[in-house]
Amino acid sequence: MITLYLNRKIDDDARRESLFNGDFYLYTGLSGAAGLVAHARDLVAQAFGDLDPERAQFGMDVDEFVRRSPRSRRSSPTGSARRSCASGSPPISGSTRNGPTSTSRGCA
């Protein structure tokens, strides 16, 4: 059976074990998450300007869309953007097909 926990206070080791067993955790009202969303919206607005980002792929050719996409520019929350994103939350580590990386990729 899979369980969904809402804003559950639990130590990291117990939560990690629970996650690997298939449970879900949902935390609401996190300032770090709000900062990350604001940063992502800013990146999308910079990339697509006045175009609706959810429909932009229909208004331009594939190469132009890929060129303008924030992901293709390798943008990531760094410097002041990451600090405002994290606002008290430690950065989470990323991973690649070859294993964990030491660079931060978002907020916990």
C-alpha positions in Angstrom: 0.0 0.0 0.0 1.3 3.5 -0.9 0.7 6.3 1.6 0.6 10.0 0.9 1.8 12.2 3.8 0.9 15.9 3.9 3.4 18.2 5.7 4.6 15.3 7.8 7.4 16.1 10.2 9.8 13.2 10.1 13.6 12.8 10.3 15.5 12.6 7.0 16.5 8.9 7.3 13.0 7.7 8.1 11.6 9.8 5.2 14.2 8.5 2.8 13.4 4.9 3.7 9.7 5.6 3.3 10.2 7.2 -0.1 12.2 4.3 -1.3 9.4 2.0 -0.2 7.0 3.9 -2.4 5.4 6.5 -0.1 4.8 10.1 -1.2 5.4 13.3 0.8 3.8 16.6 -0.1 4.9 19.8 1.7 2.9 23.0 1.2 3.8 26.6 1.8 7.6 26.1 1.4 9.3 29.5 0.7 12.1 27.7 -1.1 9.5 26.1 -3.5 7.9 29.5 -4.1 11.4 31.0 -4.9 12.1 28.2 -7.3 8.8 28.7 -9.1 9.5 32.5 -9.4 12.9 31.8 -10.8 11.5 29.3 -13.4 8.8 31.8 -14.5 11.5 34.5 -14.9 13.6 32.2 -17.1 10.5 31.3 -19.3 9.5 34.9 -19.6 13.1 35.9 -20.7 13.1 33.1 -23.2 9.7 33.5 -24.8 8.8 37.2 -24.1 5.2 37.9 -25.0 4.5 34.4 -26.3 2.4 32.0 -24.1 5.0 29.5 -23.0 2.5 26.7 -23.0 1.7 27.3 -26.7 5.0 28.7 -27.9 6.0 25.5 -29.7 3.0 25.9 -32.0 4.1 29.4 -33.1 7.7 28.8 -34.1 9.8 26.1 -35.7 11.4 23.4 -33.7 15.0 24.8 -33.9 13.8 28.2 -32.7 11.8 26.8 -29.9 14.8 24.6 -28.7 17.2 27.5 -29.1 15.0 29.7 -26.9 14.1 27.1 -24.3 15.7 27.8 -20.9 16.8 24.2 -20.6 18.8 24.4 -23.8 20.7 27.4 -22.4 21.8 25.3 -19.4 20.3 27.8 -17.0 20.2 26.8 -13.4 19.5 28.6 -10.1 22.9 30.0 -9.1 24.1 33.0 -7.2 21.5 35.3 -5.8 18.7 33.4 -7.6 19.7 30.2 -5.8 20.0 32.0 -2.5 16.5 33.4 -2.8 15.2 30.1 -3.9 16.8 28.2 -1.0 15.9 30.8 1.7 16.8 28.5 4.5 16.5 25.2 2.5 19.7 23.4 1.7 20.3 22.7 -2.0 19.6 19.2 -3.2 22.1 17.2 -5.1 21.6 16.3 -8.6 22.3 13.0 -10.3 23.3 11.8 -13.8 23.2 8.4 -15.5 26.7 8.0 -14.0 25.6 8.6 -10.4 25.3 11.6 -8.1 26.8 15.0 -8.9 28.2 17.5 -6.5 26.4 20.5 -8.1 23.2 21.7 -6.6 20.0 21.5 -8.7 17.2 23.2 -6.9 16.0 23.5 -3.4 15.0 20.9 -0.9 
